[in-house]
Amino acid sequence: MSTLLESYAAGRWFRASDDGEPLLDAATGEEVARLSSRGLDVAAMVRHARLTGGPALRSLTFHERAALLKALAKHLSERKEELYALSVRTGATSRDTAIDVDGGIGTLFSYASKGARELPNDTVVLDGGPERLGKGGTFVGRHLYTSRPGVAVQINAFNFPVWGMLEKLAPAFLAGLPSIVKPAGQAAYLAERAVRQIIESRILPEGTLQLLAGGPAGLLDELTAQDGVAFTGSAHTAGILRRHPNVLDGGVLLGVEADSLNCSILGPDVGPDDPEFDLFVKGVVTEMTVKAGQKCTAIRRVLVPEPMAGPVVEALAARLAKITVGDPRNPDVRMGALVGLGQRDEVRKAVEALRASSEIVFGSPGGTAQVDGDPERGAFMTPLLLRARPGATEPHDVEPFGPVSTVLTYDGLEAAVDLAARGRGSLVASVVTHDPRVARTVVLGLAPWHGRVLVLDRDDAKESTGHGSPLPVLVHGGPGRAGGGEELGGIRGVLRHMQRTAVQASPDMLTAVTGQWTTGAGRRVSDVHPFRRSLAELRVGDTIASGTRTVTLEDIGHFAEFTGDVFYAHTDAEAAARNPLFGGIVAHGYLVVSLAAGLFVDPAPGPVLANFGVDALRFLTPVKAGDTIGVTLTVKQITPRGGADYGEVRWDAVVTNQEDRTVATYDVLTLVAKTWPAAPPREA
């Protein structure tokens, strides 16, 4: 008997009390493993996540969490051959496996990088700047994100057992939420092997990742208002989840990615001899055959101008004829099996429904393996291309989750957008065009109905990742029929798991809560210049009030000549006098910033290693010859960098004139040594 898969629950591996249900090799029909969760204590899993995993994870800063994700990605990269060997049993070719396994690991790397670069080395994320709520400036507000003391339940689909798990795990982990992963049954053996690799690494804190191998009965009953469920699967199952009492009335957050009748539109500007024509045909065939068409982002509807229907069908058929179907272990096979015989039956039923208003123009519903595969035991199916008759409705209602697409024709861009919208919401659409006007019209028409839109042409084709590839930095999800949820999207995917709260307080209290100095809060001025202090010595609120500098007409003229910036407001007194904003010659804004730097910079070697940027620069009051300026520079935020001998310091800079009017405001960004004198350089 094959191995009974185990769940990782409450700190140990759990084996069910029965023999479980068999999981079969998609290509050979051989038994790979058995699956059951009978006897599993799901309540204990949720408690373990809440009481052990959550506190351990929330005690880490975003940078520390990001470092763990990076270490995990490296660990899995070194062991992915083991995952490759199992992936083939799901019917996946080597290309399919790379999308799943390497794509999942790449998502971990992406979130590790973005977490370290775009999130603070803290446990709180600030959203926007302070809002002044009173005239005197003593009452201010600000939005911040904090981690929920809950659990992230992730219910994944069968088609991407590794990527589907890791793309949900990474943002939840960064957000401070422990995860309970429930893979789909058909490919659970691959997800279980990946989780074993993770648990054996001991990289993630205990309780931050648990695996439920088997049915999820009772799991949602244990969830409360701080918990969330991310579901990928059918609209039918999503409907059951939506009706659960804890979702309806208990405040459990539910994110859904469900059915999606994605489309690709050939622009009316494209002819058979244009490079975009070949890109369109290649894209459709790729999406029909990668993972045997078992992708939530696959192209189900092929929308083309009426005159181009014949050439498109002919070109698609010619390319599809080159697709060899069979056991993915054979290197000559370009498309493997569907995940199981039951799934193949479901696709064939969908094809029969489509044939009510469409005709098959390539392939046979009974077509199976052509190369090295048993058509009786393996879930093989050759690609099918249909052409819809005018007025067809089934292609907009029926999703064949396999290697099937339907060609529909349109007359005018408005009709194309209308056809796309009949899918009632999709994950992704693509438009292939080299006409900017077509691109704008179609994209703006598609956007309300789609989570992502690809515009493909000869200029971006070499770097394009294609119609069907969700990317870690872009949102994945769609409105309406597609579920209305969102995943990924870079840091957006992290913040979606967190609670945004508006905090109202005095500037001092807001500074204490957020860890970032707020205008109006107290400052500390001492005899030691802040630039002489290392990161270990600096504190938020440390301030220098500079001396002053009178700006002369000679200064303005020299700066204009030296830089070449001879804009009339700086060089032509008569013309400048007619300027309604200035009424005479004024100093260059960048001259003001440069002079301000000269007022606050400490020139001697010290812990400040470099200035690496200026943020939010605004010029508020013109500086004229004879005006005197000074600077107040305050430590606004301190961010140590893990693994480096320095960190980032953000300084609040305010330049004022002799009338105490604000001339300019901006943030100065510096790199500051963690200690000073610095440690000697390491020998190579």
C-alpha positions in Angstrom: 0.0 0.0 0.0 1.2 3.5 -0.8 2.0 6.1 1.9 -0.8 7.8 3.8 -0.2 11.5 3.7 0.2 13.2 7.1 -0.9 16.5 8.4 1.4 18.8 10.3 -0.7 19.9 13.3 0.0 21.5 16.6 3.8 20.8 16.4 3.7 17.2 15.2 3.0 15.0 12.2 -0.4 13.4 12.4 -1.5 10.2 10.6 -5.2 9.6 10.1 -6.9 6.6 11.8 -8.2 5.1 8.5 -6.6 4.0 5.2 -7.7 7.1 3.3 -8.6 7.6 -0.3 -6.2 6.8 -3.1 -4.4 9.6 -5.1 -3.5 8.4 -8.6 -0.7 9.3 -11.0 -2.4 11.5 -13.6 -0.5 9.8 -16.5 -0.3 6.2 -15.4 -3.2 5.7 -13.0 -0.9 4.2 -10.4 -1.5 4.9 -6.8 0.9 7.6 -5.5 -0.4 8.2 -1.9 -3.5 8.1 0.2 -5.3 11.0 1.8 -7.4 11.3 5.0 -7.7 13.7 7.9 -9.9 11.5 10.0 -9.3 12.1 13.7 -7.4 15.3 13.2 -8.1 17.9 15.9 -8.6 21.1 13.8 -9.4 23.1 17.0 -6.0 22.3 18.3 -4.4 23.5 15.1 -6.2 26.8 15.3 -5.2 27.2 19.0 -1.6 26.3 18.2 -1.5 28.9 15.5 -3.0 31.6 17.7 -1.1 30.8 20.9 2.3 29.7 19.6 2.7 30.7 15.9 1.1 34.1 16.1 3.0 35.5 19.1 6.4 34.2 17.8 5.8 35.8 14.4 4.5 39.1 15.6 7.5 39.5 17.9 9.7 39.8 14.8 10.0 42.9 12.7 9.2 42.9 9.0 12.9 42.8 8.1 13.3 39.7 10.4 10.3 38.0 8.8 11.7 38.9 5.3 15.1 37.4 6.2 13.3 34.1 7.2 11.4 34.0 3.8 14.7 34.5 2.0 16.4 31.7 3.9 13.4 29.5 3.2 13.5 30.2 -0.5 17.2 29.3 -0.6 16.4 26.1 1.3 13.7 25.0 -1.1 15.8 25.9 -4.1 18.5 23.4 -3.0 15.8 20.7 -2.7 13.6 21.4 -5.7 14.7 18.3 -7.6 12.7 16.2 -5.1 9.7 18.4 -5.8 10.2 18.0 -9.6 10.2 14.2 -9.3 6.7 14.3 -7.6 5.3 17.1 -9.8 5.4 14.8 -12.9 2.9 12.6 -11.2 0.4 15.4 -11.3 0.6 15.3 -15.1 2.9 18.2 -15.3 5.6 18.6 -18.0 9.0 20.0 -17.0 7.7 23.4 -18.2 4.6 23.1 -16.1 6.7 22.1 -13.1 9.0 25.1 -13.4 6.0 27.4 -13.3 4.7 25.7 -10.2 7.9 24.9 -8.2 10.3 27.6 -9.4 7.4 30.1 -9.5 6.5 29.5 -5.9 10.1 29.8 -4.7 10.6 32.9 -6.8 7.5 34.4 -5.1 9.2 33.8 -1.7 12.3 35.6 -2.9 10.3 38.5 -4.2 8.4 39.0 -1.0 11.6 38.7 1.0 13.2 41.4 -1.1 10.2 43.7 -1.0 9.8 43.2 2.8 13.4 44.3 3.4 13.2 47.2 1.0 9.7 48.6 1.3 8.7 47.8 4.9 10.2 49.3 8.0 12.3 47.4 10.4 9.4 47.5 12.8 6.1 45.8 13.5 3.9 48.8 12.4 3.4 50.2 8.9 2.4 53.8 8.5 -0.1 54.7 5.8 0.2 58.3 4.5 1.3 61.3 6.4 -0.1 63.0 9.5 -3.4 64.8 9.2 -3.7 68.1 11.2 -7.1 68.0 13.0 -7.0 71.3 14.9 -5.8 74.8 14.2 -3.2 74.8 16.9 -1.5 71.6 15.7 -2.0 69.9 19.1 -4.5 67.3 17.7 -3.4 65.2 14.7 -4.3 61.9 13.1 -2.6 59.2 11.2 -3.3 55.8 9.7 -1.3 52.7 10.6 -1.4 49.0 9.9 -0.9 46.4 12.7 -0.9 42.6 12.6 -4.1 40.8 13.5 -3.9 38.3 16.4 -5.5 35.7 14.1 -4.9 32.8 11.7 -4.7 32.7 7.9 -6.4 29.6 6.5 -5.4 28.9 2.9 -7.4 26.5 0.8 -5.6 25.9 -2.4 -6.5 24.4 -5.8 -5.0 21.3 -7.4 -3.3 22.9 -10.4 -0.4 24.6 -8.6 0.2 22.7 -5.3 3.5 24.5 -4.6 3.1 28.0 -6.1 -0.5 28.2 -4.9 0.7 27.5 -1.3 3.7 29.8 -1.3 2.1 32.8 -2.9 -0.5 32.8 -0.1 2.0 32.0 2.6 4.6 34.7 1.9 2.4 37.8 2.3 0.5 36.3 5.3 3.8 35.5 7.0 5.2 39.0 6.4 1.9 40.4 7.8 2.4 38.5 11.0 -0.3 35.8 10.5 0.4 32.1 11.0 -0.9 29.9 8.2 -2.9 26.7 8.1 -2.6 25.3 4.6 -5.2 23.0 3.1 -4.1 21.7 -0.4 -6.5 20.2 -2.9 -6.7 16.4 -2.7 -5.6 15.4 -6.2 -2.0 16.8 -5.8 -1.8 16.9 -2.0 1.3 14.7 -2.0 3.3 17.4 -3.7 2.2 20.1 -1.2 2.9 17.7 1.7 6.5 17.1 0.5 7.1 20.9 0.2 5.7 21.4 3.7 8.0 18.6 5.0 11.0 20.3 3.5 9.9 23.6 5.2 9.3 22.0 8.6 12.5 20.0 8.5 14.5 23.2 7.9 13.3 24.7 11.2 13.6 28.1 9.5 10.1 29.3 10.3 9.0 29.7 14.0 6.9 26.8 15.3 3.2 27.3 14.7 3.6 29.7 11.8 2.9 26.9 9.2 0.6 23.9 9.6 -0.7 21.5 7.0 -4.1 20.0 6.8 -3.9 17.0 4.5 -7.4 15.9 3.9 -10.9 17.3 4.4 -11.4 20.6 6.2 -14.5 19.6 8.2 -15.0 21.8 11.2 -12.1 24.2 10.5 -14.2 27.2 9.7 -16.2 26.6 12.9 -13.1 27.4 14.9 -12.4 30.8 13.2 -13.3 34.2 14.6 -13.3 37.8 13.6 -9.5 38.2 13.6 -9.1 35.2 11.2 -9.2 35.0 7.4 -9.7 32.4 4.7 -8.0 32.6 1.3 -9.8 30.2 -1.1 -8.9 29.2 -4.7 -11.3 26.9 -6.4 -14.8 26.6 -7.9 -17.5 29.2 -7.5 -19.7 26.4 -6.1 -17.4 25.8 -3.2 -16.9 29.5 -2.7 -20.6 29.9 -2.3 -20.6 27.3 0.5 -17.8 29.1 2.3 -19.6 32.4 1.9 -22.7 31.0 3.6 -20.8 29.7 6.6 -22.2 31.4 9.8 -18.7 32.6 10.8 -18.3 34.3 7.5 -21.8 35.7 7.4 -22.1 36.9 11.0 -18.8 36.1 12.7 -16.5 38.6 11.0 -14.2 36.0 9.4 -12.6 37.5 6.3 -13.0 35.5 3.1 -11.0 36.1 -0.1 -12.1 34.1 -3.1 -10.5 33.4 -6.5 -13.0 31.4 -8.4 -14.2 30.7 -12.0 -12.8 32.9 -14.7 -13.6 33.0 -18.4 -10.5 35.0 -19.4 -10.2 36.4 -22.9 -7.6 37.6 -25.3 -8.5 40.2 -27.9 -6.9 40.6 -31.3 -6.9 44.3 -32.1 -8.5 45.4 -35.4 -5.2 47.0 -36.5 -3.5 43.6 -36.7 -3.2 41.6 -39.9 -1.8 38.2 -40.7 1.6 39.7 -41.7 2.0 41.7 -38.5 4.3 40.4 -35.7 1.4 40.9 -33.3 -0.6 38.2 -35.2 2.0 35.6 -34.4 2.2 36.8 -30.8 -1.5 36.4 -30.5 -1.6 32.9 -31.9 1.3 31.8 -29.8 -0.2 33.3 -26.7 -3.5 31.5 -27.1 -1.9 28.1 -27.8 0.4 28.5 -24.8 -2.5 29.2 -22.5 -4.4 26.3 -23.9 -1.6 23.8 -23.3 0.4 24.8 -20.3 -0.7 22.6 -17.4 -3.1 21.1 -19.9 -5.2 24.2 -19.8 -5.8 23.7 -16.0 -5.0 27.3 -15.1 -7.3 29.9 -13.6 -5.7 32.4 -15.9 -5.9 30.4 -19.1 -7.5 31.9 -22.2 -11.0 30.5 -22.6 -12.4 33.1 -25.1 -10.5 34.2 -28.2 -12.0 37.5 -29.5 -11.1 38.5 -33.0 -12.5 40.9 -35.7 -14.9 39.1 -38.0 -12.6 39.3 -41.1 -9.8 37.7 -39.1 -11.7 34.7 -37.9 -10.6 32.4 -40.7 -6.8 33.3 -40.6 -6.8 33.0 -36.8 -8.5 29.6 -36.7 -6.2 28.3 -39.4 -3.1 29.6 -37.6 -4.2 28.2 -34.2 -5.0 24.8 -35.8 -1.6 24.7 -37.4 0.2 25.4 -34.1 -2.0 23.1 -32.1 -1.3 20.3 -34.5 2.3 20.4 -33.3 1.3 19.8 -29.6 2.2 16.2 -28.6 0.2 14.8 -25.7 1.3 12.0 -23.5 3.2 10.9 -20.4 5.2 14.0 -19.2 8.1 11.8 -18.4 8.7 11.5 -22.2 10.8 14.5 -23.4 8.9 14.5 -26.7 5.7 15.3 -24.9 4.6 19.0 -24.9 1.4 18.6 -23.0 0.8 16.2 -20.1 -2.3 14.8 -18.6 -5.1 16.4 -16.7 -4.9 15.9 -13.0 -7.3 12.9 -13.0 -9.9 11.0 -15.0 -12.7 12.8 -13.1 -11.3 16.2 -14.2 -11.2 15.0 -17.8 -14.8 14.0 -17.5 -15.7 17.4 -16.2 -13.9 19.1 -19.1 -15.7 16.9 -21.7 -19.1 17.8 -20.1 -18.2 21.4 -20.5 -17.3 20.9 -24.1 -20.7 19.3 -24.8 -22.3 22.3 -23.3 -20.3 24.6 -25.5 -21.2 22.7 -28.6 -24.8 23.9 -28.2 -23.7 27.2 -29.8 -20.2 26.4 -31.2 -18.6 24.0 -33.6 -15.3 22.2 -33.1 -12.7 23.5 -35.6 -9.7 21.6 -34.2 -9.4 18.4 -32.2 -11.7 15.7 -31.0 -13.5 15.5 -27.7 -12.3 11.9 -27.4 -8.7 12.6 -28.3 -6.2 11.3 -25.8 -2.5 10.4 -25.6 -0.5 10.5 -28.8 2.9 9.7 -27.3 3.7 7.1 -24.7 0.6 7.1 -22.6 -2.2 4.7 -21.7 -5.5 6.5 -22.7 -7.5 4.3 -20.4 -5.5 4.9 -17.2 -4.0 8.3 -17.9 -6.2 11.5 -17.9 -5.1 12.6 -21.4 -7.0 14.9 -23.6 -5.9 16.6 -26.8 -6.5 20.4 -27.3 -9.8 21.5 -28.6 -10.6 24.7 -30.4 -14.2 25.8 -31.0 -15.7 28.6 -33.0 -18.9 30.2 -31.7 -21.9 31.0 -33.8 -23.3 34.5 -33.7 -25.2 35.2 -30.5 -23.6 32.3 -28.6 -24.1 32.5 -24.8 -22.4 29.3 -23.6 -18.8 30.6 -24.1 -19.6 33.3 -21.6 -21.1 31.0 -19.0 -19.3 27.6 -19.2 -15.7 27.2 -18.1 -13.9 24.1 -19.5 -11.0 23.8 -17.1 -8.7 22.1 -19.6 -7.1 22.5 -23.0 -10.2 24.2 -24.6 -10.7 27.6 -26.1 -13.5 29.2 -28.2 -13.1 31.7 -31.0 -15.7 34.5 -31.0 -15.9 37.4 -33.5 -16.6 41.1 -32.9 -17.4 44.1 -35.0 -15.9 47.2 -33.4 -14.1 47.8 -30.2 -17.2 48.5 -28.3 -18.5 45.1 -29.2 -15.2 43.5 -28.2 -15.4 45.1 -24.7 -19.0 44.0 -24.4 -18.1 40.4 -25.2 -15.3 40.4 -22.7 -17.7 41.8 -20.0 -20.2 39.0 -20.6 -17.8 36.8 -18.7 -19.1 38.7 -15.6 -15.7 39.3 -14.2 -12.3 37.6 -14.9 -8.8 37.4 -13.5 -7.0 38.6 -16.7 -7.5 39.7 -20.2 -5.0 40.5 -22.9 -5.2 42.8 -25.9 -2.7 42.3 -28.8 -2.3 45.5 -30.7 0.2 48.0 -31.9 -2.2 50.9 -32.0 -2.1 53.1 -28.8 -5.7 54.3 -29.4 -6.9 50.7 -29.5 -5.0 49.9 -26.4 -6.4 52.8 -24.4 -10.0 52.2 -25.5 -9.9 48.4 -24.8 -7.9 48.6 -21.5 -10.3 51.3 -20.0 -13.2 49.2 -21.2 -11.8 46.0 -19.7 -10.5 47.3 -16.4 -13.8 47.3 -14.5 -14.2 43.6 -15.3 -10.7 42.3 -14.9 -8.0 42.2 -12.2 -5.2 42.4 -14.7 -4.9 43.4 -18.4 -1.9 42.6 -20.6 -1.2 44.8 -23.6 1.1 42.8 -25.9 2.9 44.0 -29.0 6.2 43.8 -30.7 7.8 46.2 -28.3 7.3 44.3 -25.0 7.0 40.8 -26.4 10.6 39.8 -25.6 10.2 40.6 -21.9 6.6 39.8 -21.5 5.8 37.0 -19.0 2.6 36.2 -21.0 -1.1 36.4 -20.5 -1.4 33.7 -17.9 1.5 34.4 -15.4 0.5 36.1 -12.1 3.5 38.1 -10.8 4.3 38.7 -7.1 4.4 42.5 -7.6 1.0 42.7 -9.4 -2.4 41.9 -8.0 -3.9 38.6 -8.8 -7.7 38.3 -8.6 -10.7 39.7 -10.3 -14.2 41.0 -9.7 -17.6 39.4 -10.0 -17.5 35.8 -11.2 -13.8 35.6 -10.5 -14.5 35.9 -6.8 -13.9 39.5 -6.0 -10.7 38.7 -4.1 -7.1 39.9 -4.5 -3.8 38.3 -3.8 -0.2 39.2 -4.3 0.4 42.8 -5.6 3.7 43.3 -3.7 3.2 45.0 -0.3 -0.5 45.4 -1.1 -0.8 41.7 -0.5 0.8 42.1 3.0 -1.3 45.0 4.0 -4.5 43.2 3.0 -3.8 40.8 5.9 -3.4 43.6 8.4 -5.7 46.0 10.1 -5.7 49.7 9.2 -6.5 52.0 12.1 -6.9 55.8 12.3 -5.1 57.0 15.4 -5.9 60.5 16.9 -3.6 62.0 19.4 -1.2 64.8 20.3 2.0 65.0 18.2 4.0 63.6 21.1 1.7 60.7 21.7 1.5 60.0 17.9 5.3 59.9 17.8 5.4 57.5 20.7 2.8 55.2 19.1 4.2 55.2 15.5 7.9 55.4 16.2 8.2 58.2 13.7 8.6 61.9 14.7 5.4 63.9 14.0 5.5 67.7 13.3 4.6 69.5 16.5 6.2 66.9 18.8 9.0 67.7 21.1 12.5 68.1 19.9 15.8 67.5 21.8 18.6 69.9 21.0 22.0 69.3 22.6 25.6 70.5 22.2 26.4 67.3 20.3 25.6 67.6 16.6 23.3 64.7 15.5 25.6 64.0 12.7 28.2 63.0 15.3 26.0 60.3 16.7 25.9 56.7 15.6 22.7 54.8 15.0 23.0 53.3 18.5 23.1 56.8 20.0 20.5 58.6 17.8 17.0 59.0 19.0 13.8 60.1 17.3 13.4 63.8 18.0 17.1 64.6 18.1 17.4 68.1 16.5 19.8 70.6 15.2 18.7 74.3 14.7 21.3 75.7 12.3 22.8 79.1 11.9 21.5 81.4 9.2 22.6 82.4 5.7 21.6 85.6 3.8 21.0 84.9 0.1 22.5 87.5 -2.2 21.9 88.4 -5.8 25.5 87.3 -6.5 24.6 83.8 -5.0 21.7 83.5 -7.4 23.7 84.7 -10.4 26.6 82.4 -9.7 24.3 79.4 -9.3 22.6 80.2 -12.6 25.9 80.4 -14.4 27.5 77.4 -12.7 24.5 75.1 -13.3 23.2 76.4 -16.5 19.8 77.0 -15.0 19.2 80.5 -16.4 15.4 80.4 -16.2 14.2 84.0 -16.4 12.9 84.1 -12.8 16.5 83.8 -11.7 18.2 86.0 -14.2 15.9 88.6 -15.9 14.7 91.2 -13.4 12.2 92.8 -15.7 10.6 89.5 -16.8 10.7 88.1 -13.2 8.9 91.3 -12.0 6.0 90.4 -14.3 5.7 86.8 -12.9 2.5 86.8 -10.7 4.1 84.3 -8.3 7.4 86.0 -7.7 7.3 89.7 -8.6 11.1 89.8 -9.0 14.2 87.6 -9.1 14.1 84.7 -6.8 16.6 82.0 -5.8 16.6 78.6 -7.4 14.8 76.1 -5.3 17.9 73.8 -5.5 20.1 76.7 -4.5 18.0 77.0 -1.3 18.4 73.2 -0.6 22.1 73.4 -1.3 22.6 76.3 1.0 20.5 74.6 3.7 22.8 71.5 3.4 25.7 73.8 4.0 24.0 75.0 7.2 23.4 71.6 8.8 26.1 69.3 7.4 29.0 68.4 9.8 32.0 68.2 7.5 34.4 66.0 9.5 34.4 62.2 9.1 31.8 60.7 11.3 29.0 58.1 11.6 27.0 59.7 8.7 28.3 57.7 5.8 26.2 59.0 2.9 23.1 60.9 1.8 21.1 58.6 -0.5 18.0 60.6 -1.2 15.5 63.5 -0.6 11.8 62.8 -0.3 8.7 64.9 -0.5 10.5 68.2 -1.4 8.2 71.2 -1.5 9.0 74.8 -2.1 6.5 76.9 -0.2 7.8 80.5 -0.1 10.0 82.2 -2.7 13.5 83.3 -1.5 14.6 86.7 -2.8 17.9 88.4 -2.6 18.5 89.7 0.9 16.3 87.0 2.6 18.0 85.1 5.4 17.3 81.3 5.8 17.9 78.8 8.5 17.2 75.0 8.9 15.7 72.8 11.6 16.7 69.2 11.1 15.1 66.5 13.2 15.5 62.7 13.4 12.2 61.5 12.0 12.7 57.7 11.7 15.5 55.2 12.4 15.7 52.0 10.5 18.6 49.6 11.2 19.5 47.3 8.3 19.9 43.7 9.1 23.2 42.2 8.2 24.8 45.6 7.6 27.0 47.8 9.7 24.7 50.8 9.1 21.1 51.8 9.0 18.8 54.4 7.5 18.0 57.7 9.2 15.2 59.9 7.9 15.5 63.5 8.9 12.7 66.1 8.8 14.1 69.3 7.3 12.3 72.6 7.5 13.8 75.7 5.9 12.5 79.1 7.2 13.2 82.7 6.4 13.7 85.8 8.5 10.0 86.2 9.0 9.8 82.6 10.3 7.8 81.6 7.2 8.4 78.1 5.8 10.5 78.2 2.7 10.9 74.5 2.0 10.1 71.2 3.6 11.6 67.8 2.8 13.0 64.6 4.2 16.7 63.9 4.1 17.7 60.2 3.9 21.1 59.2 5.2 23.0 56.0 5.9 24.5 56.1 9.4 27.0 53.7 11.0 25.5 51.5 13.8 28.5 52.3 16.0 31.3 54.9 15.8 34.2 54.7 15.5 33.2 52.1 13.0 34.6 48.6 13.1 37.7 48.1 10.8 36.9 46.8 7.3 36.8 43.0 7.0 39.7 41.5 5.2 38.9 40.0 1.8 
